[in-house]
Amino acid sequence: MGELLPQAYWASYALSLGNRVKTIRVMRGLTQTRLAELAGVSRSLISNLERNDYNGARAADPTLSTVYRLAAALYVPPAALLPGAGELVGKPFVAQGLVREVEAAVEIALRWPNEPLDTARFHESYLRQGAPAAEPRFDDAVYRLP
């Protein structure tokens, strides 16, 4: 039974997902190691996603749980990581550029980023490997935690 779309189409989506993960990770000030720790995945998985490589043979293809773990760790809606989330799938995904693509709002039933704090860097103590899960994500002076 043939695939709905050629494998090359999925590679374009995987490339954009990896670019979004890396752009937001760097924007937040996280290393691959710290993001992996926060998301409960391996650092090599983060590296593979960002490079769009899976064992050198094919495009990265994360599971749904991985996308949600990354979104939680990056503190973004899952749709912010998914290229073309508001479009019909039927052709290769064409990104507008790494930073512009993330800064442009992802429109479905949400809009992100909504405010400057949505793209704020995490607090330095939160960025440290092994920091307790209870460590505040943002500096209290910048972001009032509920």
N, C-alpha and C positions, 0 to 999 in steps of 0.2 A: 504494500500500500504506500503510495507516494505522500510526501509531505505537502501540507497546504501551501507553504511558501518555501523557496530555496533556502538552504543553510546560510548563504551570503546575506540574506535579508536579516536574519537573527543576529549575525555578527555586527551589523551596524547598530542595532539596539544595545547589544552588550557593550560595545565600545562607548556609546554615549552614557550608559549606566556607570561604567567604570570612571569615565571623565567626571561625572556628577559626584560620585563618591569621593574621588580624589580632591576635586575643587572644594567641596564642603568640608572634608577632613582638614585640608590645609587652612581654609578660612577659619575653622574652629581652633586651629593650633595643635591638632592631634597628630601623633606619629601613627604609622601603621600598627605598631605594636600596641599602643594604648587603645586605638580604635578596636583592634581585635579583642583585647582584654575586656573592654566595655560591652562589646557585642556578643562575647562568648563564642568567638570563632577563631581560627588560626590566623597568624600574621600572613602566612603564605596564601591563604584564601583572599585576603585583602589585596595582596600584591598581584595575584592572578586576575582579580576583578579589574584593578586599576590598569593593568597591562592588556586586558582582554585576551588572556591566554589561559588555557586549561591543558596542562601537560604538553605544551608545544604543538598539539595536534588540532585543536579546534578553539572556537571562541568560548569565553567564560559563560557559564549558564547557571547562575545561582538559584537556589531553591527559594520559594516564597518566604519561608521562615528566615532565611538569611537576609532578604531584603528588609523584612520587618525588624530584625535585630539591628541591622545597620541604621535604619531610620531612627529607632529608639536611641541608639548610642550617639548618633549625630544630632539628635533632638530636632528632627524635621518630619513632616508628614511623609509617609511612604511614597506618595505620588511625586514628591519632589525628586526622588531618585529614579523614577521610571520615565524614560524618554517616550514622548508621544502619548502620554497618559490620557490626554483629552482628544485623541485623534483615532480614526479607524486604522487598523493595521492592514496593510496591503502593499506596501512598497518599502524599500530601505529607508531607515530613519536618517534624516539629514540635520545635523546639529548646526546651530547658528554661531557657535563659538563657545568655548568652555565657560567663561565667566558670564557672558551675556545670556547663555542658555539657563544658567542657574539663577541669575538675577531677574530674568524675565519670569513673571509669575506663571506657575503651573495652574491652569484653569480646568477644573472639573466642577466639583461642588466646593472647592476651596481655592484660596489664592495664597501663594507663598513665594517670596517673603512678604509679610504684611507690614512689618515695622523694622526699624534698624536693629532691634534686639534679636530678630530672627537670624541675623547673620553675625552676631557678636562672637568674639573669641571666648572660649571657656576660661574660667579662672585658673591661674597657674597651678594651684594646689590640686585641682581636679585633673590636670593634664599628666601629673606624675604617675608613672607605672606603679601599680600596687596601692594606689590611693583608695581609701575606703569608699564603698558605694554611697555612703551617706554624705560624702564630701559635696558641698554646694557646687553646682555646675557653673554658676555665674557669680561674679563679685556682687555682694549685697549693695554696694554703692551704685552699681549700674543697673541691677535687676532686682527688684523686690520679690523675694521668694514668698509664696503664699503660706 
